[in-house]
Amino acid sequence: MKKMLSIGTFFCISLIMIVIFRAPVAQYVCGTFNKTVRAQDECMKTIAIKLQDPFLCEKIMNNDFYTTGQPRDYCYIWMAKLKKNEHFCEKVGTDKDLYGWNNQNSCYIRAAMAKKDHSICDQISNAQQKEICVDSKFTE
């Protein structure tokens, strides 16, 4: 009789394969467990953030997404924060998030806070968001 892997075992093996082979395996895993493109994008975003791998952000399709703010944008916003690198913000669109803030500007705020560097605030186009960034107290 053929023994089947449990979902948990399959998922653990999949994560190990993702670490080794990155994009192809991540795309396979996200495509296998998620039937909608939106769910696949969210899956890829989650894996990219967990692995802190900006290359995986590029694999997010952003199709069939009905709310403001695209998964790829949020992936790069997280990369800017986690890697303390504001250059990821250049890949973020200027769509508004659920609170009406420009996603790219929000990215610069997060990067500035992560790096504890107020000079990054100069790249923010919205006066309110720039003020929030400049007035931020960077704490450990």
Number of C-alpha atoms within 10 A of each C-alpha: 3 4 5 8 10 9 9 9 11 12 14 12 12 16 18 12 16 19 14 10 11 18 21 12 17 23 19 15 20 21 17 10 12 15 10 12 17 19 17 24 27 21 20 28 28 17 23 26 19 10 14 19 19 19 12 23 24 18 17 23 17 18 13 11 14 9 8 13 19 23 23 25 26 23 27 31 28 23 25 26 21 15 15 18 19 22 14 22 26 16 14 23 18 15 16 16 16 11 7 9 15 20 23 26 26 23 29 30 29 25 29 25 21 19 18 16 15 19 10 20 22 13 14 19 12 12 9 11 18 21 13 12 26 18 11 14 11 13 7 5
